[in-house]
Amino acid sequence: MSDLPEDDDAPRRPLRPLAPVLRARDRGENPDLIERANRIRRHDGIRERLKARAESRLLVLGLFFVVVFGAVGGRMAQFATSVPEEPRMSIFGSTITSARADITDRKGRVLATNLHTQALYAHPQDMIDIPYAVRELSRIFPDLEHDELLARLTRPGRKFVWLRKTLSPEEVQAVHDIGDPGLLFATRDMRLYPNGHLAAHVLGGASFGDEGVRAAEVIGVAGIEKAMDARLRDPDKVDEPLQLSIDMTIQAATRKVLQGGIDLYEAKGGSAIIMDIKSGEIVSMVSLPDFDPNRRPRPALTGDPSDSPLFNRAVLGVYELGSVFKIFATANALDLGLVTPDTQIDTQSPLVYGRFKIGDFHNYGPTKSVRGVIEVSSNVGTAHIAQMIGPTRQKEFLGRLGFFEPTPVELVEAPTGRPLLPKVWGDLAGMTISFGHGMSSSPLHLAVGYASLLNGGHKVTPTLLKRDGPVPEGPRVVSEQTSRQSREMLRLVVTDGTASMGDVPGYYVAGKTGTADKPKPGGGYYKNRNMVTFASIFPYYDPKYVVITTLDEAKVFAAGEERRTAGWTVVPVAAELIRRVAPLLDMRPAIEEPAQPGIREARNNH
């Protein structure tokens, strides 16, 4: 029995193995110290194993966090450096290029250029409050219909929505103020026309082609922008402006005068062309009504296309132009040697051909000289001259002047302005065509015809591009003598004939009036709807420019009655136009007319 008191609650000390204790005593060592050392070694081993295990777990956990956060960080970097693009049709791997050359007038003044702007799009899934954003967007952009926009942004699965292709700085700030992270901006180039309506039909307009949120192609959609699209987008020439023959100052003056004439004479519209009579450079081309190419309207789907502001009357307007054609008949006969300016022509009205009658506005007596036929604008006399020429030679002559081919000018619309010809070009057609009925052509065709006939007799090719250096003469269409005699007769029309209000002191205008009733769709002609034209040159003795001016359905109340003829309407407009632009063309008025051999003195008695 032990001497120690028993205590059932005291912890029992574990028994140590007896052999190690006995061995320790035999060696004279303290077994307790040995046990303590062994215990320490065991604890250190356990601690090292636990530490190694913990370090392994920490390493694995650290690697896990590195991988996870690396993936998240990489994805965030990808989002930060790239923006999803709207799905579009494009060639795989192609790069969108927005670069486009400027367009300038003949003096280097900018007519069209690219401008950096912002576009607006939405990621609906990232928008915080779509109804609020739609209300604000509809307020900023009144043309965005509220319900339609809301439907587009809330359509299931929709991830991208274009909202606006171009924005003004004020619009950008207003959208910023909405504060929705799902409304995003994209930088791009847009086409800017700093002069607005000026030269709208010449320039045409541009729009976006292949596009994304980083860039958008700027492509021509009409006018010279489309006709010269490849040149304007050529990477090797984007820094070289395309220089036109148009003079912006003269273009502005022409538009102002023509608009004033349309307003004064209550016309539906009109056109004016000013062209260098020898080089064919068009320094001004105006068609009214017009449009702002910065906001080009959509084409009309119904109604008369010529009523649309997009319609270029100067090129696409194919009309029966009336008596302006008479000079071609007389020039043809003069060049063939059939007549001289003094040859007497039967002007007894009416001229009866089968069941058809050709009459004149007034009774001009039994005969008139060829010069007189042009001066008084006799249909009957001109028809008799056409009979002398014959339809075959008449058709060949008009063909030499370019009336049977599309206008070769740098406008994409020009080929559609092809003259309309009769199905059968017989004797009757030849007579009516000689005084401007039965054949339709554009004002630009008329400008080319007058220039070719009156510049000395050489064919002219019109152009909207500035020409550098001398221009070679075109093929001869009439003799120099025929050209001079034609100019002299046209001068008489202004001094003594139907264009007595067309003269401009010091500039010696020559020209021919034309009043043509408009044809009805089902046949026949309207009695109170017409097209009036004045085809003119100045100065007549050494012409520099041809000017073609037209008004559609013009009228004026004068001398106690309503007047619709060219002499009362379009002629004064053309005279004012020449008066305005001649000084801008560096042409000084002549104090007196230089002496010209073979020209008789003429005075304006009207």
LUMVEXVEX-476904 format. One line per field, with one value per residue (C-alpha): x, y, z negated. Coordinates in pm, whole numbers, always signed. Example, Ala and Ser with C-alpha at 12.3 -4.5 7.8 and 13.67 -1.06 7.14 Angstrom:
BEGIN
px <- +1230 | +1367 .
py <- -450 | -106 .
pz <- -780 | -714 .
//
This chain:
BEGIN
px <- +0 | +129 | +220 | +49 | -310 | -547 | -709 | -948 | -968 | -587 | -473 | -279 | +69 | +132 | +381 | +708 | +867 | +1090 | +1379 | +1492 | +1480 | +1697 | +1948 | +1967 | +2038 | +2308 | +2480 | +2442 | +2192 | +1873 | +1578 | +1356 | +1590 | +1612 | +1234 | +1200 | +1449 | +1268 | +940 | +1085 | +1215 | +877 | +698 | +945 | +889 | +515 | +546 | +765 | +525 | +229 | +421 | +515 | +157 | +28 | +284 | +178 | -187 | -100 | +100 | -187 | -434 | -204 | -166 | -543 | -597 | -325 | -492 | -843 | -752 | -523 | -811 | -1045 | -782 | -710 | -1079 | -1114 | -816 | -974 | -1296 | -1101 | -907 | -1178 | -1542 | -1788 | -1884 | -2224 | -2256 | -2215 | -2166 | -1801 | -1515 | -1346 | -1033 | -1101 | -1011 | -1258 | -1099 | -1277 | -1017 | -1154 | -1004 | -1145 | -1335 | -1255 | -1370 | -1143 | -980 | -911 | -1202 | -1339 | -1672 | -1657 | -1431 | -1417 | -1484 | -1421 | -1745 | -1913 | -2170 | -2405 | -2495 | -2635 | -2564 | -2912 | -2785 | -2566 | -2831 | -2953 | -3287 | -3402 | -3740 | -3570 | -3294 | -3553 | -3746 | -3429 | -3308 | -3647 | -3616 | -3262 | -3344 | -3707 | -3696 | -3643 | -3991 | -4029 | -4223 | -4020 | -3691 | -3817 | -3911 | -3568 | -3384 | -3602 | -3613 | -3496 | -3141 | -3060 | -2699 | -2629 | -2842 | -2729 | -2893 | -2726 | -2459 | -2342 | -2368 | -2304 | -2094 | -2412 | -2582 | -2279 | -2296 | -2671 | -2630 | -2344 | -2579 | -2817 | -2545 | -2635 | -2332 | -2508 | -2502 | -2168 | -1989 | -1781 | -1538 | -1569 | -1538 | -1837 | -1865 | -1921 | -2042 | -1960 | -2158 | -2487 | -2716 | -2450 | -2359 | -2576 | -2658 | -2295 | -2158 | -2448 | -2371 | -2209 | -2315 | -2169 | -2076 | -1920 | -1918 | -1840 | -1802 | -1435 | -1465 | -1702 | -1648 | -1752 | -1890 | -2045 | -2416 | -2483 | -2329 | -1956 | -1907 | -2027 | -1893 | -1541 | -1572 | -1270 | -1050 | -1166 | -1101 | -768 | -517 | -245 | -455 | -651 | -419 | -475 | -804 | -1027 | -1048 | -1367 | -1427 | -1703 | -1634 | -1805 | -1859 | -2022 | -2223 | -2361 | -2451 | -2620 | -2828 | -2938 | -3045 | -3223 | -3411 | -3516 | -3648 | -3842 | -4002 | -4080 | -4235 | -4400 | -4218 | -4205 | -3830 | -3547 | -3187 | -2885 | -2555 | -2253 | -1985 | -1659 | -1746 | -1411 | -1277 | -1617 | -1542 | -1867 | -1814 | -2168 | -2452 | -2765 | -3092 | -3379 | -3535 | -3227 | -3128 | -2861 | -2622 | -2541 | -2899 | -2974 | -3346 | -3476 | -3597 | -3971 | -4147 | -4452 | -4532 | -4337 | -3961 | -3887 | -4068 | -3815 | -3533 | -3297 | -3380 | -3101 | -3292 | -2974 | -2871 | -3172 | -3437 | -3509 | -3754 | -3883 | -3695 | -3872 | -3733 | -3377 | -3336 | -3403 | -3043 | -2934 | -3157 | -3029 | -2666 | -2709 | -2849 | -2578 | -2302 | -2446 | -2455 | -2832 | -2893 | -2722 | -2834 | -3020 | -3201 | -3576 | -3781 | -4156 | -4319 | -4682 | -4881 | -5002 | -4777 | -4997 | -4841 | -5102 | -5351 | -5108 | -5073 | -4771 | -4839 | -4664 | -4737 | -4783 | -4833 | -4486 | -4590 | -4517 | -4137 | -3849 | -3474 | -3298 | -3173 | -3529 | -3665 | -3435 | -3498 | -3877 | -3863 | -4082 | -4188 | -4309 | -3982 | -3773 | -3985 | -3928 | -3552 | -3576 | -3748 | -3455 | -3209 | -3400 | -3434 | -3119 | -2880 | -3062 | -3021 | -2654 | -2590 | -2759 | -2564 | -2236 | -2343 | -2389 | -2768 | -2796 | -2563 | -2565 | -2402 | -2033 | -2001 | -1866 | -2201 | -2328 | -2677 | -2562 | -2606 | -2978 | -3020 | -3029 | -3235 | -3570 | -3601 | -3895 | -3950 | -3970 | -3753 | -3941 | -4022 | -4285 | -4062 | -3777 | -3994 | -4118 | -3772 | -3631 | -3832 | -3781 | -4079 | -4087 | -3739 | -3640 | -3298 | -3140 | -3018 | -2661 | -2700 | -2821 | -2517 | -2283 | -2467 | -2452 | -2088 | -1985 | -2175 | -2076 | -1714 | -1582 | -1728 | -1540 | -1709 | -1692 | -1684 | -1830 | -1651 | -1691 | -1316 | -1072 | -851 | -488 | -321 | -461 | -742 | -704 | -977 | -1242 | -1347 | -1499 | -1879 | -1933 | -1713 | -1582 | -1804 | -2119 | -2030 | -1982 | -2302 | -2496 | -2363 | -2464 | -2820 | -2849 | -2732 | -3027 | -3265 | -3145 | -3128 | -3437 | -3618 | -3785 | -3508 | -3508 | -3489 | -3181 | -2909 | -2652 | -2468 | -2104 | -2135 | -2313 | -2529 | -2656 | -2907 | -3233 | -3556 | -3757 | -4114 | -4234 | -4571 | -4534 | -4663 | -4952 | -4892 | -5164 | -5066 | -5114 | -4990 | -5098 | -5206 | -5108 | -4797 | -4469 | -4093 | -3916 | -3548 | -3296 | -2974 | -2716 | -2350 | -2142 | -1983 | -2116 | -1820 | -1566 | -1771 | -1623 | -1919 | -2247 | -2535 | -2844 | -3132 | -3466 | -3784 | -4061 | -4418 | -4320 | -4576 | -4609 | -4893 | -4774 | -4924 | -5274 | -5250 | -5078 | -4754 | -4587 | -4336 | -3960 | -3913 | -4126 | -3997 | -3665 | -3489 | -3480 | -3349 | -3067 | -2979 | -2955 | -2743 | -2495 | -2490 | -2395 | -2141 | -1956 | -1743 | -1677 | -1543 | -1290 | -1475 | -1489 | -1774 | -1671 | -1733 | -1818 | -1844 | -1525 | -1570 | -1648 | -1640 | -1974 | -2181 | -2455 | -2537 | -2829 | -3013 | -3247 | -3580 | -3777 .
py <- +0 | +348 | +604 | +881 | +957 | +841 | +1109 | +984 | +1329 | +1373 | +1318 | +1002 | +1036 | +803 | +527 | +550 | +249 | +75 | -29 | +323 | +429 | +140 | +202 | +568 | +482 | +234 | +516 | +750 | +978 | +1137 | +964 | +1269 | +1494 | +1244 | +1221 | +1596 | +1621 | +1351 | +1528 | +1853 | +1679 | +1519 | +1852 | +2027 | +1762 | +1795 | +2173 | +2155 | +1917 | +2142 | +2448 | +2281 | +2172 | +2526 | +2679 | +2436 | +2529 | +2903 | +2854 | +2672 | +2936 | +3216 | +3059 | +3024 | +3393 | +3494 | +3295 | +3419 | +3783 | +3765 | +3645 | +3912 | +4182 | +4071 | +4078 | +4424 | +4545 | +4406 | +4594 | +4909 | +4902 | +4783 | +4858 | +4611 | +4705 | +4697 | +4389 | +4497 | +4362 | +4393 | +4196 | +3985 | +4155 | +4481 | +4814 | +5101 | +5413 | +5745 | +5964 | +6174 | +6463 | +6813 | +6974 | +7338 | +7599 | +7730 | +7973 | +7712 | +7794 | +7487 | +7351 | +7011 | +6871 | +6603 | +6696 | +6493 | +6432 | +6195 | +5923 | +5788 | +5426 | +5223 | +4897 | +4828 | +4564 | +4828 | +5098 | +5184 | +5351 | +5299 | +5483 | +5793 | +5782 | +5748 | +6052 | +6261 | +6141 | +6222 | +6572 | +6621 | +6468 | +6550 | +6328 | +6019 | +5880 | +5794 | +5466 | +5333 | +5406 | +5247 | +4934 | +4915 | +4947 | +4696 | +4428 | +4099 | +4003 | +4342 | +4430 | +4720 | +5008 | +5297 | +5617 | +5896 | +5889 | +6249 | +6482 | +6851 | +6951 | +7073 | +6738 | +6551 | +6753 | +6702 | +6324 | +6332 | +6500 | +6202 | +6011 | +5660 | +5429 | +5241 | +5548 | +5555 | +5780 | +5688 | +5917 | +5930 | +6163 | +6322 | +6523 | +6894 | +7147 | +7484 | +7684 | +7500 | +7523 | +7679 | +7441 | +7168 | +6996 | +7013 | +6859 | +6617 | +6490 | +6208 | +5951 | +5662 | +5335 | +5050 | +5165 | +5063 | +5245 | +5329 | +5460 | +5498 | +5521 | +5852 | +5779 | +5999 | +5949 | +6205 | +6478 | +6512 | +6344 | +6018 | +6067 | +6130 | +5898 | +5683 | +5990 | +6147 | +5824 | +5743 | +5714 | +5865 | +6175 | +6245 | +6537 | +6686 | +6880 | +6822 | +7166 | +7251 | +7505 | +7660 | +8008 | +8030 | +8407 | +8383 | +8081 | +8279 | +8576 | +8346 | +8173 | +8504 | +8653 | +8335 | +8305 | +8668 | +8600 | +8293 | +8495 | +8794 | +8592 | +8329 | +8044 | +7685 | +7675 | +7756 | +7701 | +7901 | +7798 | +8020 | +7847 | +7955 | +7956 | +7812 | +7591 | +7453 | +7525 | +7575 | +7863 | +7850 | +7597 | +7660 | +7468 | +7586 | +7474 | +7319 | +7163 | +7161 | +6869 | +6860 | +6733 | +6581 | +6494 | +6155 | +6117 | +6158 | +5831 | +5991 | +6298 | +6475 | +6416 | +6764 | +6917 | +6764 | +6988 | +6700 | +6736 | +6912 | +7110 | +7219 | +6860 | +6633 | +6878 | +6758 | +7006 | +7133 | +7462 | +7649 | +7923 | +7908 | +7626 | +7852 | +7970 | +7611 | +7591 | +7920 | +7832 | +7494 | +7655 | +7924 | +7665 | +7455 | +7762 | +7739 | +8096 | +8418 | +8647 | +8855 | +8570 | +8630 | +8356 | +8295 | +8395 | +8390 | +8237 | +7970 | +7715 | +7417 | +7071 | +6802 | +6833 | +7033 | +7409 | +7605 | +7963 | +8266 | +8479 | +8779 | +8824 | +8911 | +8967 | +8761 | +8746 | +8816 | +8790 | +8508 | +8776 | +8902 | +8550 | +8524 | +8882 | +8843 | +8469 | +8343 | +7978 | +7978 | +8121 | +7877 | +7583 | +7685 | +7696 | +7346 | +7223 | +7356 | +7167 | +6840 | +6607 | +6403 | +6699 | +6864 | +6555 | +6522 | +6888 | +6866 | +6547 | +6733 | +6980 | +6697 | +6685 | +6307 | +6197 | +6211 | +6521 | +6439 | +6628 | +6499 | +6439 | +6089 | +6199 | +6341 | +6023 | +6017 | +6365 | +6230 | +6435 | +6293 | +6254 | +6182 | +5822 | +5925 | +6217 | +6316 | +6648 | +6750 | +6657 | +6849 | +7162 | +7151 | +7070 | +7373 | +7600 | +7392 | +7156 | +6780 | +6735 | +6780 | +6858 | +6987 | +7342 | +7205 | +7052 | +7392 | +7562 | +7325 | +7380 | +7759 | +7758 | +7528 | +7733 | +8080 | +8047 | +8039 | +7702 | +7448 | +7173 | +7232 | +6965 | +7094 | +7027 | +7098 | +7054 | +7340 | +7311 | +7416 | +7561 | +7612 | +7385 | +7236 | +7335 | +7075 | +6954 | +7219 | +7214 | +7529 | +7777 | +8091 | +8294 | +8104 | +8146 | +8523 | +8568 | +8374 | +8601 | +8908 | +8781 | +8701 | +9051 | +9185 | +8981 | +9186 | +9525 | +9505 | +9181 | +8971 | +9012 | +9392 | +9382 | +9160 | +9411 | +9516 | +9843 | +9782 | +9404 | +9375 | +9075 | +8856 | +8577 | +8408 | +8372 | +8054 | +8002 | +7642 | +7512 | +7211 | +6881 | +6699 | +6339 | +6211 | +6422 | +6783 | +7093 | +7305 | +7656 | +7816 | +7620 | +7677 | +7676 | +8003 | +8020 | +8285 | +8154 | +8432 | +8516 | +8824 | +9023 | +8912 | +9037 | +8833 | +8610 | +8488 | +8322 | +8156 | +8201 | +7977 | +8086 | +7905 | +7960 | +7703 | +7840 | +8204 | +8481 | +8854 | +9102 | +9382 | +9623 | +9532 | +9155 | +8843 | +8774 | +8433 | +8473 | +8468 | +8832 | +8946 | +8700 | +8521 | +8783 | +9050 | +8787 | +8691 | +9058 | +9115 | +8804 | +8924 | +9270 | +9113 | +8851 | +9021 | +9237 | +8929 | +8760 | +9045 | +9181 | +9557 | +9719 | +9853 | +10223 | +10158 | +9855 | +9776 | +9815 | +9480 | +9435 | +9337 | +9431 | +9682 | +9937 | +9839 | +10036 | +9922 | +10085 | +9877 .
pz <- +0 | +89 | -171 | +35 | -38 | +225 | +439 | +700 | +863 | +920 | +1280 | +1334 | +1465 | +1753 | +1684 | +1869 | +2036 | +1777 | +2004 | +2103 | +1738 | +1624 | +1906 | +1812 | +1449 | +1546 | +1736 | +1440 | +1617 | +1491 | +1659 | +1606 | +1802 | +2082 | +2097 | +2102 | +2392 | +2586 | +2530 | +2658 | +2972 | +3032 | +2993 | +3226 | +3490 | +3465 | +3482 | +3797 | +3966 | +3886 | +4002 | +4332 | +4384 | +4316 | +4551 | +4824 | +4774 | +4781 | +5101 | +5269 | +5148 | +5268 | +5609 | +5630 | +5553 | +5802 | +6079 | +5998 | +5955 | +6259 | +6472 | +6334 | +6381 | +6735 | +6825 | +6670 | +6869 | +7185 | +7111 | +7038 | +7365 | +7608 | +7668 | +7819 | +8175 | +8336 | +8558 | +8920 | +9266 | +9356 | +9498 | +9232 | +9107 | +9295 | +9138 | +9141 | +9289 | +9246 | +9418 | +9704 | +9898 | +9871 | +10158 | +10233 | +10481 | +10757 | +10512 | +10244 | +10014 | +9836 | +9959 | +9785 | +9513 | +9243 | +8881 | +8565 | +8382 | +8135 | +8194 | +7927 | +7861 | +7572 | +7392 | +7252 | +7009 | +6840 | +6815 | +6467 | +6537 | +6896 | +6868 | +6727 | +6990 | +7269 | +7140 | +7133 | +7473 | +7626 | +7483 | +7618 | +7957 | +8045 | +8354 | +8134 | +8075 | +7705 | +7728 | +8018 | +7840 | +7519 | +7713 | +7875 | +7544 | +7356 | +7623 | +7466 | +7552 | +7709 | +7625 | +7861 | +7990 | +8210 | +8089 | +8286 | +8556 | +8500 | +8201 | +8144 | +7839 | +7668 | +7727 | +7590 | +7267 | +7235 | +7266 | +7015 | +6770 | +6784 | +6603 | +6719 | +6759 | +7038 | +7265 | +7443 | +7692 | +7994 | +8177 | +8555 | +8855 | +9023 | +9346 | +9292 | +9549 | +9392 | +9650 | +9599 | +9903 | +10124 | +10409 | +10256 | +10587 | +10700 | +10382 | +10335 | +9988 | +9791 | +9537 | +9336 | +9500 | +9305 | +8943 | +8588 | +8259 | +8322 | +8679 | +8971 | +9344 | +9498 | +9846 | +10115 | +10180 | +10456 | +10667 | +10702 | +10362 | +10515 | +10867 | +10730 | +10429 | +10518 | +10565 | +10238 | +10042 | +10206 | +9916 | +10135 | +10208 | +9889 | +9814 | +10162 | +10182 | +10485 | +10645 | +10829 | +11105 | +10892 | +10751 | +10412 | +10433 | +10776 | +10664 | +10370 | +10593 | +10847 | +10582 | +10432 | +10766 | +10878 | +10549 | +10581 | +10931 | +10815 | +10536 | +10758 | +11041 | +10816 | +10990 | +10866 | +10909 | +11142 | +11242 | +11351 | +11507 | +11570 | +11778 | +11937 | +12306 | +12418 | +12136 | +12031 | +11663 | +11473 | +11231 | +11096 | +11104 | +10900 | +10882 | +10662 | +10441 | +10283 | +9950 | +9680 | +9748 | +9375 | +9330 | +9669 | +9686 | +9791 | +10151 | +10200 | +10277 | +10436 | +10644 | +10917 | +10867 | +11005 | +10706 | +10465 | +10336 | +10421 | +10792 | +10985 | +11248 | +11423 | +11505 | +11453 | +11569 | +11923 | +12073 | +12403 | +12398 | +12677 | +12898 | +12759 | +13016 | +13315 | +13338 | +13405 | +13714 | +13858 | +13777 | +13945 | +14260 | +14261 | +14223 | +14507 | +14732 | +14773 | +14653 | +14553 | +14271 | +14529 | +14710 | +14707 | +14540 | +14566 | +14237 | +14350 | +14064 | +14027 | +14192 | +14280 | +14291 | +14348 | +14066 | +13851 | +13831 | +13708 | +13605 | +13453 | +13148 | +13379 | +13753 | +13886 | +14249 | +14556 | +14526 | +14288 | +14330 | +14148 | +13912 | +13866 | +13801 | +13499 | +13389 | +13370 | +13288 | +13573 | +13548 | +13907 | +14045 | +13842 | +13959 | +14323 | +14257 | +14103 | +14420 | +14622 | +14401 | +14386 | +14086 | +14159 | +14166 | +13874 | +13659 | +13750 | +13660 | +13319 | +13254 | +13312 | +13044 | +12792 | +12767 | +12806 | +12527 | +12148 | +12010 | +11951 | +11624 | +11291 | +11124 | +11059 | +11169 | +11504 | +11714 | +11634 | +11786 | +12142 | +12392 | +12500 | +12878 | +13106 | +13209 | +13574 | +13686 | +13999 | +14163 | +13908 | +13612 | +13773 | +13800 | +13439 | +13303 | +13486 | +13255 | +12940 | +12925 | +12971 | +12818 | +12454 | +12314 | +11996 | +11931 | +11918 | +12265 | +12381 | +12223 | +12405 | +12735 | +12708 | +12600 | +12885 | +13145 | +13023 | +12902 | +13256 | +13344 | +13128 | +12924 | +12549 | +12279 | +11950 | +11623 | +11254 | +11194 | +11215 | +11521 | +11502 | +11807 | +12155 | +12272 | +12623 | +12865 | +12927 | +13271 | +13496 | +13522 | +13734 | +13914 | +13748 | +13980 | +13881 | +13516 | +13559 | +13760 | +13495 | +13222 | +13421 | +13464 | +13092 | +13011 | +13212 | +12996 | +12696 | +12863 | +13087 | +13011 | +12744 | +12483 | +12471 | +12088 | +12100 | +12183 | +11923 | +11999 | +12081 | +12118 | +12455 | +12381 | +12664 | +12623 | +12710 | +12520 | +12497 | +12375 | +12390 | +12273 | +12046 | +12186 | +12020 | +11906 | +12140 | +12440 | +12542 | +12361 | +12065 | +12159 | +11827 | +11733 | +11906 | +11878 | +11962 | +12055 | +12148 | +12307 | +12318 | +12369 | +12290 | +12437 | +12773 | +12982 | +12777 | +12547 | +12221 | +12052 | +12139 | +11893 | +11898 | +11674 | +11637 | +11435 | +11389 | +11424 | +11371 | +11413 | +11360 | +11391 | +11620 | +11872 | +11756 | +11796 | +11669 | +11853 | +11869 | +12153 | +12108 | +12205 | +11910 | +11648 | +11682 | +11897 | +11622 | +11379 | +11615 | +11672 | +11297 | +11264 | +11527 | +11369 | +11033 | +11141 | +11427 | +11191 | +10976 | +11290 | +11326 | +11628 | +11657 | +11850 | +12189 | +12242 | +12604 | +12827 | +13021 | +13397 | +13559 | +13937 | +14086 | +13781 | +13830 | +13562 | +13343 | +13080 | +12807 | +12879 | +12628 .
//
